[in-house]
Amino acid sequence: MTRITLDSNLRHKLPDVTQPFVVCDEAGNLLGRFIPARLEPPLSRDEIEERKQNKGKAYTTAEVLAHLEKM
């Protein structure tokens, strides 16, 4: 993955980096989307294990709806 380091001038031009945002060139063409690292919650060990065990599992619509109702 390419790494870009922002200098202080560009860093001050950015919005308060608390929400995802898009980066465009002068013509308005989309260059990319930026999601601040601090917005990504760390996974617990239980969540990691559950994801490993469910890898490749297909869920039915009913299963998805039942899961969403629990939330």
MARDOSE-109592 format. One record per residue: residue number from 1; x, y, z of N, C-alpha, C, O, CB in turn. Coordinates in steps of 0.05 Angstrom, whole numbers, plus 5000, padded with zeros to 4 digits. Glycine has a CB too. Layout:
BEGIN
  resi   n.X   n.Y   n.Z  ca.X  ca.Y  ca.Z   c.X   c.Y   c.Z   o.X   o.Y   o.Z  cb.X  cb.Y  cb.Z
   NUM     X     Y     Z     X     Y     Z     X     Y     Z     X     Y     Z     X     Y     Z
...
***
This chain:
BEGIN
  resi   n.X   n.Y   n.Z  ca.X  ca.Y  ca.Z   c.X   c.Y   c.Z   o.X   o.Y   o.Z  cb.X  cb.Y  cb.Z
     1  5017  4977  5000  5000  5000  5000  5018  5025  5000  5038  5026  5014  4981  5000  5024
     2  5010  5044  4984  5025  5069  4983  5020  5086  5008  4997  5087  5017  5018  5085  4957
     3  5041  5098  5018  5038  5115  5042  5044  5144  5034  5064  5149  5021  5057  5105  5065
     4  5026  5162  5042  5030  5191  5037  5031  5205  5064  5014  5201  5081  5007  5202  5019
     5  5052  5220  5068  5056  5236  5093  5048  5265  5087  5058  5277  5069  5085  5234  5103
     6  5029  5275  5103  5020  5302  5099  5038  5322  5113  5047  5317  5136  4991  5305  5110
     7  5045  5344  5099  5060  5364  5112  5041  5381  5129  5017  5378  5126  5076  5382  5091
     8  5052  5399  5145  5034  5414  5163  5015  5433  5148  4993  5438  5158  5051  5431  5183
     9  5023  5443  5125  5006  5461  5109  4981  5446  5100  4958  5456  5103  5020  5472  5085
    10  4985  5422  5089  4962  5406  5080  4945  5397  5103  4920  5396  5101  4971  5382  5063
    11  4958  5389  5124  4943  5379  5148  4924  5400  5158  4902  5394  5167  4963  5371  5170
    12  4932  5426  5158  4915  5447  5168  4892  5453  5149  4872  5465  5157  4931  5473  5172
    13  4894  5445  5124  4872  5449  5105  4850  5428  5108  4828  5432  5099  4883  5448  5077
    14  4857  5405  5120  4837  5384  5123  4817  5391  5145  4823  5406  5163  4851  5357  5131
    15  4792  5381  5141  4772  5385  5162  4781  5370  5188  4799  5354  5187  4744  5376  5153
    16  4768  5376  5210  4773  5361  5234  4768  5332  5227  4745  5325  5221  4754  5371  5258
    17  4788  5316  5229  4787  5289  5219  4773  5271  5239  4785  5255  5253  4815  5278  5213
    18  4746  5274  5240  4730  5258  5258  4709  5242  5242  4695  5225  5253  4717  5274  5279
    19  4707  5249  5216  4687  5236  5199  4701  5228  5172  4720  5241  5164  4663  5254  5194
    20  4691  5207  5159  4702  5201  5133  4697  5223  5113  4677  5238  5116  4689  5174  5122
    21  4714  5227  5093  4710  5247  5073  4723  5238  5047  4739  5219  5046  4722  5274  5082
    22  4716  5252  5025  4727  5245  4999  4748  5266  4991  4747  5289  5001  4705  5244  4977
    23  4767  5258  4975  4788  5276  4965  4784  5278  4934  4783  5258  4920  4817  5265  4972
    24  4782  5303  4925  4778  5308  4896  4800  5326  4885  4813  5340  4901  4750  5321  4891
    25  4805  5325  4859  4824  5343  4847  4810  5369  4840  4786  5373  4846  4837  5331  4821
    26  4824  5388  4828  4813  5414  4822  4789  5413  4804  4772  5431  4805  4834  5432  4810
    27  4787  5393  4787  4765  5390  4768  4741  5376  4781  4720  5373  4768  4774  5374  4744
    28  4743  5368  4806  4722  5354  4820  4721  5324  4816  4703  5310  4825  4696  5365  4810
    29  4742  5313  4804  4744  5284  4800  4752  5271  4826  4770  5279  4840  4765  5277  4778
    30  4737  5250  4833  4742  5235  4858  4769  5221  4856  4775  5206  4838  4720  5215  4863
    31  4786  5227  4876  4812  5213  4878  4811  5190  4898  4825  5170  4895  4834  5233  4886
    32  4795  5193  4918  4793  5172  4938  4776  5180  4962  4766  5202  4964  4821  5164  4948
    33  4772  5160  4979  4757  5165  5004  4775  5161  5027  4793  5143  5026  4732  5145  5005
    34  4772  5177  5047  4789  5175  5071  4772  5169  5095  4753  5183  5101  4805  5201  5075
    35  4780  5148  5109  4767  5140  5134  4788  5142  5156  4807  5127  5156  4754  5112  5133
    36  4785  5161  5175  4805  5164  5196  4808  5138  5212  4789  5125  5218  4797  5187  5215
    37  4833  5132  5219  4839  5107  5233  4825  5106  5260  4818  5084  5268  4869  5105  5237
    38  4822  5128  5273  4810  5127  5300  4781  5121  5299  4769  5117  5321  4815  5153  5314
    39  4768  5120  5276  4740  5113  5274  4736  5083  5273  4713  5074  5277  4728  5127  5250
    40  4756  5069  5267  4754  5040  5265  4757  5027  5293  4780  5026  5303  4775  5028  5245
    41  4735  5017  5304  4738  5005  5331  4754  4979  5329  4750  4964  5310  4710  5000  5343
    42  4770  4974  5349  4785  4949  5349  4767  4926  5354  4747  4928  5368  4808  4950  5370
    43  4773  4903  5342  4757  4879  5346  4766  4865  5371  4790  4863  5378  4759  4860  5321
    44  4746  4854  5386  4753  4838  5409  4762  4811  5399  4758  4803  5376  4729  4835  5428
    45  4775  4796  5417  4784  4769  5410  4761  4751  5402  4763  4735  5383  4799  4756  5433
    46  4738  4754  5416  4714  4739  5409  4704  4745  5381  4696  4727  5366  4692  4744  5430
    47  4704  4771  5374  4695  4779  5347  4714  4767  5325  4705  4759  5304  4694  4809  5344
    48  4740  4768  5331  4759  4757  5312  4754  4727  5308  4754  4717  5285  4788  4762  5321
    49  4751  4712  5330  4746  4683  5328  4720  4677  5313  4718  4659  5297  4745  4671  5356
    50  4699  4693  5319  4673  4689  5306  4675  4694  5276  4664  4678  5260  4651  4708  5318
    51  4690  4714  5268  4694  4720  5240  4709  4697  5226  4704  4690  5203  4708  4746  5235
    52  4729  4686  5240  4745  4664  5229  4727  4640  5224  4729  4626  5203  4768  4657  5247
    53  4709  4634  5243  4692  4610  5241  4670  4614  5221  4661  4594  5208  4680  4604  5268
    54  4661  4638  5217  4639  4643  5198  4649  4651  5170  4633  4658  5153  4621  4666  5208
    55  4675  4649  5165  4686  4656  5139  4673  4640  5117  4673  4615  5118  4716  4652  5139
    56  4662  4653  5098  4650  4640  5076  4621  4630  5080  4609  4619  5062  4667  4617  5068
    57  4611  4635  5104  4583  4625  5110  4563  4644  5097  4566  4669  5099  4578  4623  5140
    58  4544  4633  5083  4522  4649  5071  4499  4650  5091  4492  4630  5103  4513  4637  5044
    59  4487  4673  5093  4464  4677  5111  4439  4681  5095  4439  4693  5074  4469  4701  5130
    60  4417  4670  5105  4391  4674  5092  4381  4702  5100  4391  4714  5119  4371  4652  5100
    61  4362  4712  5085  4349  4737  5092  4337  4736  5120  4340  4755  5135  4327  4745  5071
    62  4325  4714  5127  4312  4711  5153  4333  4713  5175  4329  4725  5196  4297  4685  5155
    63  4357  4700  5171  4378  4701  5191  4389  4730  5194  4394  4738  5217  4401  4683  5183
    64  4391  4744  5172  4401  4772  5174  4381  4789  5189  4388  4805  5206  4406  4783  5146
    65  4355  4787  5182  4335  4802  5196  4333  4796  5226  4330  4813  5242  4307  4797  5183
    66  4336  4770  5232  4335  4762  5261  4359  4775  5275  4356  4784  5298  4336  4731  5263
    67  4382  4775  5263  4406  4787  5275  4402  4817  5279  4408  4828  5300  4431  4782  5257
    68  4391  4830  5259  4387  4859  5261  4366  4866  5283  4369  4887  5296  4377  4870  5234
    69  4346  4849  5286  4327  4854  5307  4339  4852  5335  4329  4865  5354  4304  4835  5305
    70  4360  4837  5338  4373  4834  5364  4389  4858  5372  4395  4863  5395  4391  4810  5364
    71  4397  4874  5352  4414  4897  5356  4399  4920  5369  4411  4941  5374  4426  4906  5330
***
